[in-house]
Amino acid sequence: MLVLFGLLSCLPLGLFAHDLFGVRDDLHFSLEARQANKDGSVPTYKNAKASIEARINDLLPRMTLEEKVSQLIQGDINGWMDMSNPLDDTLVHNDTGLAQIMSTRAGSIWAGYQTPWEKLVYAITVGQKYLMENTTLGIPALFQSEGLYSKPCLHGFTDNGTIFPSPIGFAASFDRQLIHDIADVVAQEAEGLGINHIFAPVLDLARELRWGRVEEGLGECPYLTGELGYAYVHGLQDGSRRNTSSTAIARVAATCKHFAAFGTPQGGLNLAQVSGGERELRTAYLRPFNRACVDALSIMTAYASYDGVPAVANSHLLTDILRNEWGYKYWVTCDAGSIDLQITMHGTCDTRECAAKTALESGLSGEMGGGTYTYETLVAQVKAGQVDVKYIDDTVRFLLRTKFSLGLFENPYPYADYLSTLRTPASQAVLQRADRETIVLLENKNNVLPLSKSIGSIALIGPQVNRVTFGDYVFFNASNNGISPLEGFRQHLTNISSSTKINFAQGAELWSNDQSGFPEAVQTAQNSDVAIVMVGTWSLDQTLLWTPGTNATTGEMRDQSDLGLAGAQLELVKAIQSTGKPTIVVYVTGKPIAEPWIKDNADAIVHQFYPGEYGGRALAEVIFGDVNPSGRLSVSVPRDVGTTPVFYNYLKGGRPSSNPGATLADGSLMFGNQYVLNSPQPLWSFGHGMSYTTFAYSGLTLSPSTVSHSAGTVKLSVTVANTGSRTGKEVVQVYATDDRSSIVTPNQELIGFAKVEIAPGKSTTVTMDIDVKDLSLWTKDNKWIVEPGTFTIKVGTSDQVFQNATLTVS
């Protein structure tokens, strides 16, 4: 560190002193020394005991126009560090590059590289010390990183942090506390290294399953997404960094994305337009953001257009709703390069100046890298009178509020003991909970599962057996920390059975139609007591995902026209099932798999959305019953791509199913109406999931059962009994239907859930507060209203009713 400090002391002071345009000259500081007061007192913005608003109001007038604009543009640590080699740990930097980056792109710095931790800490320390000690005002930067799975630390901290299941997977836990604890680990690992800005959570709804990024979100339900998003935001932010001011309210800044409606592109094609009206926007796409993100310190806009308006320049979304209606007061940034998409994709601007002006004035948001840095044109546009500086001032205020809320002006640096925050025993305990609770048992015919611990032999077959499959945006070699299913079964059987033999044959590749491995796989199944066939989708790490010539079936820019298994995988399952041995199919995927034949013919089906590092071991624990599966689908599973969309909360009348048709097993055609050769009903609906025990419900009550439309909450109570022979966790789901309404409302909506563990033969009374405002609708007059009338409240899943009651609203 002494060497580092010595290097930094050689860098020039007063970087921005050459141009003081925009600085007020009638205040209590001199133009030559804007970081100090004329009377020698400590400036308010440097006073850790002052309020955040007072500090912002003191700092902003001291800033030049160039300093303000530089706050709005994202820089990159590769401007002063060589990040090309992920194994290089050379602790040197480029002084010239450092000064250049900080002169124009100093508000936030991209640091999401795979690199040795020591080098990352060095790079961040160099950058922050330069800003704090070698610029006139000493404004620290947001240092940003992606997540282990998707961009924003969605399933873990990117740079060799603990990898958790993909978000669509951990949403299957239906466990708010677990999601909070996952995010808490992510924050701890990022915080110690000096990362203070995390790009998560993703709140895009999985209503268009062809889209490659379904794996990054929390499923199809606005309520579930909002609740789990809220838990994730608070898991990341709650607390404060070490040695910061008393006004600091967060350890790292969460970033809710993509604002808004990004996950339903036309044709499932990434970046394509999203069509819809104000009511759909309000009742579906914005609900998770409103629940989860009002207190998040950052929001990221979407690439796409909604109803013909680019999200990055949508004043109705970003100003009318987000800023004015919701009162959002923190930082908003665009996604990488999306300012330029107004020119290159949307065709709404023809110059960089237009793109910068339109985005700034419409949304008061910043510019992430990846484009041509169009915001650099703002300085000249302000001086030419083409852009009012008030838009820049207001946007900088939002960013400074986020920085002061993080306490960065007191301590923006990595921690000296950062190694103690990484990959700890506590984080591993959360990882195990996550990988266990996110596995969903879809089918279990004749109770073939769990397998007996005394079984003689098992066949592990398929392309997902001997590989670690994570979601997109992990780093290269991250799989080295993971446990494959093959290794997981070996480890688990070592502990529970010394006699069970594992027979392995891959049988096929994920990405090939080659069936030359089938004979070996069939023979392996025939030589075993049971066959477990592991198939699915696959993504790629952050480097390979964008490399030409690579293949993947999920991930950013990996959209699909077919939701079935790729290559020879389905035929492999059929070949193994034809042996007559009990056949268990395991899906390891980033999205639902539409294969009706497997549902009809497999003896059991287990779905493991892209797991975390413990995934292979957790899968073995579930298969052998040492863990009772408790996951529930966060997204419905269609019969095929032609029956999508298939989300559960469709509007009344939106999914008629009279006289469906079918193609029968013998190939004959049975014609119907809806559809003529298929059914619009999903293979499994949202909320579905089985257990190795059984549960019974009784005594559903609502207190009170009649409420005013302006009432706060209704207390729901129901008794749940474990009627089986194993301890298990049940997800109690509560749905509401507005029986009569002035506009068409969803046939049902999730409005509450709770996860409870119950021992065999025992029961528990589950109570939860139902928020009356969750029964509201967006009227023809563009208002949120809970209309008088009756609401059917049911406890069950989206396609099952265990108990129901009527709530009357007056």
Secondary structure by P-SEA (a helix, b strand, c coil): caaaaaaaaacccccccccccccccccccccccccccccccccccccccccaaaaaaaccccccaaaaaaaabbbbccccccccccccccccccaaaaaaaaaccccbbbccccccaaaaaaaaaaaaaaaacccccccccbbbbbccccccccccccccccccccaaaaaaaccaaaaaaaaaaaaaaaaaaccccccccccccccccccccccccccccaaaaaaaaaaaaaaacccccccccccccccbbbbbccccccccccccccccbbbbcccccccccccccccccccccbbbbbcccccccccccccccccccccccccccbbbbbcccccccccccccccccaaaaaaaaaaaccbbbbccccccccaaaaaaaaccccaaaaaaaaaaaaaaaaaaccccccccccccccccccaaaaaaaaaaaaaaccccccccccccccccccbbbbccccccbbbbccccccccccccccaaaaaaaaaaaccccbbbbbbcccccccccccaaaaaaaaaaaccbbbbbbbbbcccccccccccccccccccccccccccccaaaaaaaaaaacccbbbbbbbcccccccccccccccbbbbbcccccaaaaaaaaaaaccccccccccccccccccccccccccccccccccbbbbbccccbbbbbccccccccccccccccccccbbbbbcccccccccccccccbbbbbbbbbccccccccccbbbbbbcccccccccccccccbbbbbbcccbbbbbbbbbcccccccccccccccccbbbbbbbccccccccbbbbbbcc
